[in-house]
Amino acid sequence: MTALASTAAQLVATGRGDPERVGEGQAALAHQVRCNSAALDGTYTSTLEKEPVSQ
């Protein structure tokens, strides 16, 4: 499994297909995008990954 597929599987699992948990899935996706953007900018640190996911 590629890293991208693994990340996608984790994000889908966050929402678990429950319409009431869509916000959690969106927040997890936004957090992953922030981490990926920081990695591309060269500003990524492991503490960024551990920051709380805000909804």
FIROMI-251846 format. One line per field, with one value per residue: residue number from 1; residue in one letter; x, z, y of N, C-alpha, C, O in turn. Coordinates in pm, 1 decimal, m for minus. Atoms other than C-alpha are relative to their C-alpha. Layout:
BEGIN
n	c(NUM:...)
res	c(a:...)
n_x	c(X:...)
n_z	c(Z:...)
n_y	c(Y:...)
ca_x	c(X:...)
ca_z	c(Z:...)
ca_y	c(Y:...)
c_x	c(X:...)
c_z	c(Z:...)
c_y	c(Y:...)
o_x	c(X:...)
o_z	c(Z:...)
o_y	c(Y:...)
***
This chain:
BEGIN
n	c(1:2:3:4:5:6:7:8:9:10:11:12:13:14:15:16:17:18:19:20:21:22:23:24:25:26:27:28:29:30:31:32:33:34:35:36:37:38:39:40:41:42:43:44:45:46:47:48:49:50:51:52:53:54:55)
res	c(m:t:a:l:a:s:t:a:a:q:l:v:a:t:g:r:g:d:p:e:r:v:g:e:g:q:a:a:l:a:h:q:v:r:c:n:s:a:a:l:d:g:t:y:t:s:t:l:e:k:e:p:v:s:q)
n_x	c(85.2:m78.6:26.0:122.9:112.4:9.1:58.2:141.0:70.9:13.2:99.6:131.6:31.5:36.6:142.4:67.2:122.1:111.3:22.7:m18.6:m143.6:m61.9:m88.2:m124.9:m76.4:m48.0:m105.2:m117.7:m54.5:m62.4:m123.8:m95.7:m40.4:m94.3:m127.9:m59.1:m44.4:m120.9:m108.1:m40.9:m66.5:m120.8:21.2:61.9:m65.1:84.9:98.0:114.2:83.6:63.9:90.7:139.1:79.2:113.5:117.1)
n_z	c(0.0:5.8:m108.5:31.9:m23.1:m144.9:m52.9:40.7:m81.4:m134.7:2.8:15.2:m127.6:m95.2:14.3:m13.0:79.9:m77.3:39.4:m113.1:m24.9:118.0:m48.0:m47.7:117.8:66.7:m84.0:15.9:132.6:m4.0:m76.2:86.2:103.4:m63.0:m16.9:132.9:48.0:m75.1:52.5:129.2:m26.5:m78.3:m136.5:m76.3:m116.4:m56.7:m91.7:80.6:14.4:m129.1:m39.3:2.4:119.4:m34.7:86.5)
n_y	c(m117.5:m122.6:m94.3:m72.6:90.5:18.0:m122.7:m2.7:98.7:m55.8:m107.8:62.2:63.6:m104.7:m26.5:129.8:3.8:m54.4:m139.0:m91.8:m14.7:m62.4:m107.8:60.1:40.6:m120.9:m57.1:86.3:m28.0:m132.5:14.8:69.2:m96.2:m93.4:70.7:18.2:m131.4:m34.6:83.8:m56.5:m127.8:23.2:m46.7:107.8:59.6:104.9:m60.6:m40.5:119.1:29.1:m107.4:44.9:m24.5:m86.5:21.5)
ca_x	c(0.0:136.6:162.1:m117.1:m346.8:m267.9:m350.9:m674.4:m772.1:m706.9:m917.9:m1207.6:m1188.1:m1216.2:m1563.6:m1658.9:m1929.7:m2145.3:m2304.0:m2285.5:m1906.0:m1845.4:m1697.6:m1440.0:m1336.1:m1309.3:m1101.9:m868.8:m829.8:m755.8:m494.1:m329.3:m326.3:m157.7:109.5:163.6:185.7:440.6:643.7:644.7:750.0:1024.7:866.6:730.2:818.4:690.3:518.1:297.0:167.8:79.6:m111.2:m479.5:m716.6:m963.5:m1314.7)
ca_z	c(0.0:m90.3:160.8:m20.5:m11.0:356.5:433.1:236.0:426.7:756.9:654.8:544.0:871.6:1060.8:922.1:923.9:667.7:931.3:800.4:1150.2:1144.1:815.7:1004.7:1170.6:834.3:683.1:977.8:943.9:572.6:635.2:893.6:648.5:381.6:626.0:701.9:333.0:249.3:524.9:390.0:43.5:188.9:394.1:720.8:836.5:1185.2:1375.2:1622.5:1340.5:1294.9:1664.4:1677.7:1753.7:1462.3:1478.3:1342.8)
ca_y	c(0.0:340.6:623.0:807.0:504.1:453.6:816.9:794.2:480.6:657.1:956.5:736.7:546.0:874.2:938.0:569.5:639.8:807.7:1129.1:1277.4:1239.2:1420.7:1715.3:1488.7:1348.2:1695.0:1816.8:1517.0:1584.8:1953.5:1856.0:1617.2:1888.2:2129.4:1867.9:1794.8:2165.1:2218.8:1926.8:2080.9:2418.1:2256.9:2369.8:2033.2:1910.3:1608.0:1840.4:1966.8:1612.6:1592.2:1921.7:1876.5:1852.7:2139.7:2107.4)
c_x	c(89.7:m34.3:m130.2:m122.6:m20.7:m65.6:m148.1:m81.1:m20.0:m107.2:m141.0:m42.2:m42.4:m149.7:m85.1:m133.5:m122.2:m18.4:20.4:147.4:72.9:97.1:133.4:89.3:57.5:113.7:128.7:65.6:71.1:133.1:107.4:50.9:99.2:137.5:70.4:52.6:128.4:118.9:51.0:76.4:131.7:m13.4:m62.8:86.7:m95.1:m102.6:m122.7:m97.3:m80.4:m95.4:m143.3:m69.3:m119.0:m112.8:m66.2)
c_z	c(0.0:117.4:m24.1:26.2:148.7:65.0:m34.3:83.3:141.5:4.2:m13.6:131.7:104.2:m5.5:15.5:m73.0:69.8:m37.5:113.3:29.5:m118.5:42.5:49.1:m116.8:m73.2:78.6:m13.4:m135.3:m2.3:74.6:m85.7:m110.4:57.0:15.9:m134.1:m55.0:69.5:m50.0:m132.7:17.2:74.6:143.4:89.4:117.8:56.0:97.2:m77.1:m13.9:126.6:45.5:m8.9:m131.1:40.8:m100.5:m32.9)
c_y	c(123.8:90.5:75.8:m86.4:m22.3:121.4:7.7:m96.9:51.9:108.5:m55.5:m63.1:102.8:27.4:m124.3:m5.0:56.8:147.0:100.5:26.3:62.5:109.1:m52.0:m41.1:119.7:63.7:m81.7:24.3:135.2:m5.6:m66.4:93.0:100.6:m64.4:m17.1:131.9:42.2:m82.1:54.5:130.9:m17.7:44.6:m106.4:m41.5:m104.9:57.4:48.1:m116.3:m27.0:110.0:m49.0:37.1:84.1:m21.3:131.9)
o_x	c(185.9:m136.4:m205.7:m221.2:m134.3:m152.1:m229.8:m192.8:m125.2:m184.5:m233.6:m158.5:m121.4:m214.2:m202.3:m222.1:m232.9:72.4:54.2:180.5:195.7:205.3:236.8:210.6:171.7:210.8:238.1:188.2:179.5:229.8:223.1:168.7:196.9:239.8:191.2:160.4:220.3:230.6:171.7:167.7:211.4:87.1:m100.2:208.5:m215.0:m207.6:m232.6:m218.7:m191.6:m164.9:m175.5:m41.3:m197.5:m90.2:m166.3)
o_z	c(76.4:183.6:69.7:82.3:195.5:151.4:50.5:124.1:201.2:99.6:50.4:170.7:193.3:98.7:51.7:m34.4:16.6:m18.0:88.6:106.0:m125.2:m14.7:25.2:m114.4:m118.8:19.9:m19.4:m145.3:m59.4:34.7:m84.8:m145.8:m9.1:m10.4:m144.5:m114.4:6.3:m58.8:m157.2:m59.8:84.6:212.8:203.1:105.2:28.5:118.6:m21.5:m8.8:120.4:145.7:m95.0:m191.4:126.3:m218.9:m104.5)
o_y	c(131.8:72.0:101.5:m38.7:m30.0:106.8:43.7:m65.0:29.1:116.5:m5.5:m53.6:71.6:39.4:m115.2:m81.2:48.7:227.8:216.2:117.0:58.6:121.7:10.4:m20.1:116.1:111.4:m25.4:28.8:147.0:59.3:m24.3:89.5:135.8:m1.2:3.9:135.9:94.3:m31.0:56.9:160.5:75.6:59.8:m77.4:m53.6:m101.0:m3.2:50.3:m96.7:m79.5:93.1:m131.0:140.7:43.0:m46.2:134.5)
***
